[in-house]
Amino acid sequence: MATQVGLGDRVPFLARLDEPARHELRSLGLPQSVGADTVVLHEGEPSTHVLLVLDGWLRVTASSANGHEGLLALRGPGDVVGELAAIDGQTRSARVSTMSSARLLAVRSADFRAFLERTPGAALALVAVLADRLRIADRKRLEAAAHTVPERLARLLLDLVEQHGTEQTDGIAIAIGLSQRELAGSVGASREAVARVLKELRDRGVVTTDRRRVVVRRPEVLRRIAGSVHSVTDAPRPASPRGGAERRSMGDATGARNGGLRSGRPAKPPAPTDPPALPDQTALPDPTDPTGLE
């Protein structure tokens, strides 16, 4: 069975709807333009609306009782956020903030529920989205026990390269800016453990890092380290009703996630050339390094 540590939906919610349903849902929304690093949904607040992402990217995070904050997901064009609280009437289970400027549609919770009740196809599409998210969450829990931090982080970086990679002269830059704390929360590790792995990868010339920026220079090494931790994008994706258009913007068209690099080349890195595996994280050097992400 393929395992997965991806952060996004394989096919966004709006891409699963037929054109009439998509048009009706969008007609219910109030357009919003939001700047970067803005909290749009607060953890623990009552639900008044759901958000549909037309353009831009959002981060979904949640905090534990001891103050640890984990990155749960990234949501982009075509995705829906805030749907759980709108459906069950409970308070919001996570905080959602923008990673860049974003265009959103806010649909009142009551209107969203009524739309699902009169549009069975849309209700089933939402169930499919939630089923995908549940599978990913289940597999991530298993990965935390079955694989090391270097393996999980390597797989996450490869996922981000495939979904958000931009080719540059020095490698493939991950366009989504994530801090060490956010990377650690995504792979279920401490910030210190992730810092150690990143330093080892920098020392080997596999990646370069700056504040909230990672450039992957040798993806084949990451593939070797990741081993049996397979990406969510390695599995066949369910076809959307429109056959899977680009996902970069949902302002005028809706489709599945863009699977390739932005230059148009295939996102899959070349086959490995038998690089050495990364040592176990217990043998990695001290994490203190001013050139890291934070």
Secondary structure, DSSP 8 states (H G I E B T S, - for coil): -------S-SS-HHHHS-HHHHHHHHHT-EEEEE-TT-EEE-TT----EEEEEEES-EEEEEE-TTS-EEEEEEE-TT-EESHHHHHH----SSEEEESS-EEEEEEEHHHHHHHHHH-HHHHHHHHHHHHHHHHHHHHHHHHHHHS-HHHHHHHHHHHHHHHHEEEETTEEEESS---HHHHHHHHT--HHHHHHHHHHHHHTTSEEEETTEEEES-HHHHHHHHTT---GGGS-----TT-----SB-SS-------S-TTSS-SS------------GGGS-----TTS--
